[in-house]
Amino acid sequence: MRDFQLIQNSTFDLIVIGGGINGVGIARDAALRGLKTLLVEKDDFASGTSSWSTRLIHGGLRYLEYFEFNLVRESLREREVLLHTAPHLVQPLQMTIPIYEESSREYWEIKAGMLLYDVLSFDKTVPGHRMLRPQQFRQLFRAAKKAGLKGAAQYFDGQVEYAERLCLEVALDAKEAGATMLNYVMVTKLEMDGAAGAIASMTCRDQLTGETFTVNCTNAVVINTSGPWVDKVCGLARQNDQPASVVKERKIGGTKGSHIIVDPFPGAPTSALYVEAYADNRPYFIIPWLGKYIIGTTDHRYDGALDSVKADNEEIDYLISETNRVMPLAQLTRQDIRFTYSGVRPLPYADGKKAGSITRNHILYDHTPDGAKNLISLIGGKLTTYRQVGEEMTDKAYKKLGRSAPACQTLTKLLPGAMNDFKPTLEKAIARYGDRVSRPSIQHLFAMYGGKAIEVLALVDDAPDLAEKVVDYLPDIKAQAVYAVRSELAYTLVDICRRRTAIAMLSDYGFDALSVLTATLAKHCGWSTAECDRQITQYRKFMEANCIPNYCLTAEEAQKQAA
Ligand SMILES: Cc1cc2nc3c(=O)[nH]c(=O)nc-3n(C[C@H](O)[C@H](O)[C@H](O)COP(=O)(O)OP(=O)(O)OC[C@H]3O[C@@H](n4cnc5c(N)ncnc54)[C@H](O)[C@@H]3O)c2cc1C
């Protein structure tokens, strides 16, 4: 897989820059339709915006306010596709919107939105909406604010608890279909052929070893799916070592969104709430998630550094106070925050527009008029709609290559862990491994890996110690770390704790799992002592830079982070 000499000597039909959900979705669709495909990702798959979302597979009820009916219909159709092709990862989620006297949206407006949402999802398999009278809402959400309650609306959307694993499974399926999928490979230069008006080659650096290599792009379509980095990647264009332009104007105007994760709190709802914030009328979510609650998000224009984005103290306080307002028993304080995360939405640049009103529609921008006829950039694109983007982009690539496109397969093709009925397999696994791995751990593996849980469990056959738990209060077992490295292209502790598992978000930022994990990886994957120490240092830095609130850092840590 990481034979760069071979890659340098190869030619590709399609080259994808960026391994977020959209990049891997395009690589999968293209490879399944016979295009020789290469994807390079500078960090890990889903390390960009794709790992910092609210984890909803949703139509985007809010977009109805901006008359984005096409986007809502497309998202609702894709929600249905994912419920069927990735049932182990995407599940229906019941959502309730309380409506208060002070809400900026009237009861009848919400009701009209609900009706429209149902019409636009006419082919759905989840139940339609229902409106609740105040008394019905109070019975279901006893601890919610009662004063001024006018009623509520209840409807279904989808939730992908392990959004990072959705991205990973798409990447692994692309690899299975023949695509070359390289994480930790960064594009550092796009060399232009001015006469041809196209990208001739791209220079890449292996982030793990520092090795550089060149990829021939002469006969390829190059797809820029670098999310919020789209303009930066365009800025890598050079001709004879002089900056060259492949785009006339800025394409991305990112907005930052932050979340907090808290333990169940007094009066916590048993299902998801979609609430209008008192401070600015923005809707935000309170969502049960893996035994905890995700609360978010904010939405602010963002022009800062993209490689580390962090919830600031004001965003955290805003989410805490809004939650306490609608859930008065919660009494959350900064001390209750278990994890925070922030991402930058790769939205189209729209000067002067309110952050929430910028379209969430995606644009496939063809750079031909700017002098790069083999380059297409993706502007925007939600987690929910990645499959549709993959289909459209592959169609477009085939057109550019002057070849007719075979039929798209991703509407019905299952993701690797998907199984129609996993119960018999789960029961067999419990019968076979139940003496070594606890039932909750086996169930947890099936919830996380689907049918692939069997491969994780099989590691225990040869190495019984891998059946042990990583930390006693989580169901994760040591075998998962080894599986991540051997079969899921993981290279770092951050990959393992943050994106192959959710250990980082469910324990003390994952810190109490590190010694067990490094010992396991030293024993089973050949990590040296020096490598283990380096990984732990790198892991701490990552958590400080992205996830631990600033008010929890010591002055020295904060200074280091700022530097
Ligand atoms: C707060 C928040 C909440 C959201 N909630 C939802 C939600 O609930 N549901 C939903 O559907 N959508 C949601 N979204 C939107 C969704 O998460 C993003 O639109 C989507 O993940 C973007 O994916 P992407 O692949 O385009 O970009 P990214 O995931 O950012 O991937 C781009 C990749 O390009 C790589 N890259 C950059 N430069 C280079 C280079 N030079 N060489 C190689 N690789 C490079 C980066 O490392 C990165 O991994 C949310 C977004 C945010 C910020």
The ligand as an SDF file (V2000), in Angstrom:
LIG
                    3D

 53 58  0  0  0  0  0  0  0  0999 V2000
  -19.9210   21.7260   13.9760 C   0  0  0  0  0  0  0  0  0  0  0  0
  -20.3410   20.9420   12.7610 C   0  0  0  0  0  0  0  0  0  0  0  0
  -21.4550   20.1180   12.8210 C   0  0  0  0  0  0  0  0  0  0  0  0
  -21.8440   19.4070   11.7030 C   0  0  0  0  0  0  0  0  0  0  0  0
  -22.8800   18.5180   11.8150 N   0  0  0  0  0  0  0  0  0  0  0  0
  -23.2420   17.7930   10.7520 C   0  0  0  0  0  0  0  0  0  0  0  0
  -24.2500   16.8070   10.8910 C   0  0  0  0  0  0  0  0  0  0  0  0
  -24.7660   16.5690   11.9730 O   0  0  0  0  0  0  0  0  0  0  0  0
  -24.6060   16.1250    9.7750 N   0  0  0  0  0  0  0  0  0  0  0  0
  -24.0260   16.3460    8.5690 C   0  0  0  0  0  0  0  0  0  0  0  0
  -24.4380   15.7270    7.6050 O   0  0  0  0  0  0  0  0  0  0  0  0
  -23.0390   17.2450    8.4200 N   0  0  0  0  0  0  0  0  0  0  0  0
  -22.6160   17.9500    9.4850 C   0  0  0  0  0  0  0  0  0  0  0  0
  -21.5960   18.8440    9.3750 N   0  0  0  0  0  0  0  0  0  0  0  0
  -20.9580   19.0350    8.0740 C   0  0  0  0  0  0  0  0  0  0  0  0
  -19.9550   17.9420    7.7620 C   0  0  0  0  0  0  0  0  0  0  0  0
  -19.3010   17.4920    8.9110 O   0  0  0  0  0  0  0  0  0  0  0  0
  -18.8980   18.4370    6.7740 C   0  0  0  0  0  0  0  0  0  0  0  0
  -19.4830   19.2050    5.7810 O   0  0  0  0  0  0  0  0  0  0  0  0
  -18.1730   17.2740    6.1310 C   0  0  0  0  0  0  0  0  0  0  0  0
  -17.6420   16.4360    7.1290 O   0  0  0  0  0  0  0  0  0  0  0  0
  -17.0740   17.7760    5.2180 C   0  0  0  0  0  0  0  0  0  0  0  0
  -16.3520   16.6780    4.7630 O   0  0  0  0  0  0  0  0  0  0  0  0
  -15.1890   16.8610    3.7170 P   0  0  0  0  0  0  0  0  0  0  0  0
  -14.7070   15.5170    3.3490 O   0  0  0  0  0  0  0  0  0  0  0  0
  -15.6320   17.7200    2.6040 O   0  0  0  0  0  0  0  0  0  0  0  0
  -14.0670   17.7100    4.4920 O   0  0  0  0  0  0  0  0  0  0  0  0
  -13.0900   17.2350    5.6660 P   0  0  0  0  0  0  0  0  0  0  0  0
  -13.6950   16.2200    6.5200 O   0  0  0  0  0  0  0  0  0  0  0  0
  -12.5860   18.4660    6.3260 O   0  0  0  0  0  0  0  0  0  0  0  0
  -11.9040   16.5380    4.8770 O   0  0  0  0  0  0  0  0  0  0  0  0
  -10.9280   17.2640    4.1700 C   0  0  0  0  0  0  0  0  0  0  0  0
   -9.6040   16.5570    4.3400 C   0  0  0  0  0  0  0  0  0  0  0  0
   -8.6230   17.1290    3.4640 O   0  0  0  0  0  0  0  0  0  0  0  0
   -7.3640   16.9330    4.0700 C   0  0  0  0  0  0  0  0  0  0  0  0
   -6.3620   17.8080    3.4630 N   0  0  0  0  0  0  0  0  0  0  0  0
   -6.2780   19.1530    3.5610 C   0  0  0  0  0  0  0  0  0  0  0  0
   -5.1950   19.6030    2.8840 N   0  0  0  0  0  0  0  0  0  0  0  0
   -4.5820   18.5170    2.3400 C   0  0  0  0  0  0  0  0  0  0  0  0
   -3.4080   18.3370    1.5620 C   0  0  0  0  0  0  0  0  0  0  0  0
   -2.6180   19.3590    1.2210 N   0  0  0  0  0  0  0  0  0  0  0  0
   -3.0580   17.0810    1.1920 N   0  0  0  0  0  0  0  0  0  0  0  0
   -3.8290   16.0200    1.5520 C   0  0  0  0  0  0  0  0  0  0  0  0
   -4.9420   16.1400    2.3080 N   0  0  0  0  0  0  0  0  0  0  0  0
   -5.3310   17.3710    2.6970 C   0  0  0  0  0  0  0  0  0  0  0  0
   -7.6550   17.2850    5.5380 C   0  0  0  0  0  0  0  0  0  0  0  0
   -6.6850   16.7430    6.4070 O   0  0  0  0  0  0  0  0  0  0  0  0
   -9.0400   16.6930    5.7550 C   0  0  0  0  0  0  0  0  0  0  0  0
   -9.0140   15.4300    6.3680 O   0  0  0  0  0  0  0  0  0  0  0  0
  -21.1400   19.5390   10.4870 C   0  0  0  0  0  0  0  0  0  0  0  0
  -20.0200   20.3540   10.4310 C   0  0  0  0  0  0  0  0  0  0  0  0
  -19.6010   21.0370   11.5620 C   0  0  0  0  0  0  0  0  0  0  0  0
  -18.3670   21.8700   11.5200 C   0  0  0  0  0  0  0  0  0  0  0  0
  1  2  1  0
  2  3  1  0
  2 52  2  0
  3  4  2  0
  4  5  1  0
  4 50  1  0
  5  6  2  0
  6  7  1  0
  6 13  1  0
  7  8  2  0
  7  9  1  0
  9 10  1  0
 10 11  2  0
 10 12  1  0
 12 13  2  0
 13 14  1  0
 14 15  1  0
 14 50  1  0
 15 16  1  0
 16 17  1  0
 16 18  1  0
 18 19  1  0
 18 20  1  0
 20 21  1  0
 20 22  1  0
 22 23  1  0
 23 24  1  0
 24 25  2  0
 24 26  1  0
 24 27  1  0
 27 28  1  0
 28 29  2  0
 28 30  1  0
 28 31  1  0
 31 32  1  0
 32 33  1  0
 33 34  1  0
 33 48  1  0
 34 35  1  0
 35 36  1  0
 35 46  1  0
 36 37  1  0
 36 45  1  0
 37 38  2  0
 38 39  1  0
 39 40  1  0
 39 45  2  0
 40 41  1  0
 40 42  2  0
 42 43  1  0
 43 44  2  0
 44 45  1  0
 46 47  1  0
 46 48  1  0
 48 49  1  0
 50 51  2  0
 51 52  1  0
 52 53  1  0
M  END
$$$$
